[in-house]
Amino acid sequence: MVKQTAGRDQLGGFAPKFAQLNDDVLFGEVWSREEKLSLRDRSLVTVVSLMAQGLVDSSFQYHLVRAKNNGITKEEIAEILTHGAFYAGWPKAWAAFRMAKEVWTEDTPAENEKEAHANRMLFPVGNPNDNLARYFTGQSYLAPLCAEQVGIFNVTFEPGCRNNWHIHHASSGGGQILICVGGCGYYQEWEKEVRELHPGDVVNIPAGVKHWHGAAPDSWFSHLAVEVPGAEASNEWLEAVDDAYYGCLK
């Protein structure tokens, strides 16, 4: 059941019946009939209805916040208001968008940090590294830069993201070179101390060495991964870096 006290809090002494209807009937009964419409659906209907009337005041902001809390995403509210603009009016949509943008901005600190990190680099962040996601803790991104002669990839880690322990195998040659291009990260070889990485640092990883690398807990991190040519080259993915251990690094 949806509980609302705004009516009594703001108008209880001046208009007690209106306050009671607002809190107990509108919200206590109508909004609470989830067997008929979900809270998300009711938020959608309410936001569009208020926009159509041009009511982009504090009550509209309240219902935008409710819509967000009821599961409507930034992408969905943008599409809802765009669709409604053709029926409610373009100026009303502009006014609604200005307020919606403020409410949903809170949803995207990670996107803002990602964009800021990207702006400090020469290389693109790329797309989510979905093909190798099972070998990472946290979200990583991959931007292929070169596939000829030598494979070069810009790998970006969100704060706290790191890959599993792994080994680059080769019967001759092989291994990997990391060239750090943004943020702060870590590199560690098995039974050795952790090395903190910053832009300009270079890590040479011979074939056969067990290791992991990734971002610091409070920083985005990017490095170029250069695949050293080798015979019979392959990667062996091993166990994840333990959370408790990782959390003690900084």
C-alpha positions, 0 to 999 in steps of 0.5 A: 500500500502506498503511504502518503502524508503530504496532504495532512502535512501541508493542508491538514489544518486548512483543508482537512477533508482534501488532505484526507482524500489526497492521502487516503483515497488518491494514494492509499487506494487508487495508487495502491491498486497494483493488481490493476496497474503497476506503480510503474504504469501509474507513474507513466500515466500520471507524468503524461497527464500532467505534461499534457496540462502543462503542469510542470511545477513541484507536483510534476517534479514529485511524480517524476521522482516517483516514476524514477523510483518506480523503475522508469529509466532515463531512456524510457522517460525520454521516449515517453516525453518524446511520444507525448510531445506529438499529442500534448504539445512541443513547448510542454514537452520542452518544459517537461524535459528540463525537469526530467533531465534534472531528476534523471541526472542523478542516475548517471554519475558513472556515465559522467565519470566514464566520459570524463575519463575518456576525455583525458585519453587519446584512445576511445573507451570502446564497448562493454567487453561482453565476450570476456565478461566472465573473466572480469570482476566488474565492468570493463570496456574494449576498443580494438585499435589494431588487428594487423601485424600486432594486436593492440587493444585499449582496455578500460576498467571501471573503478574496482574492476579487474580481470582474473588471474591468467597466463599467456602461454606460447611455445616461443615468444608470446606474452603481453605488453601493457601501456598505461594511458589513463587513471590509476590501476594495479598489476601483480604477478603471482607471489610478487608485490602489487605494482601501482600503475599510472599513465606512461607506465609500461608492463612487460608480461612474459609468456608463462607468468601468472598475473592479473591487472585492473583498476584501483577501487576509486579510479577508472583505468585504461591501458593498451594491451599489446599482444606479443606474437608467439607460436602456439599462443593461448590464454589460460583464465584462472581464479578471480582476485579475492574481494577481501584481498583486493579491498586491502590494497589501498 
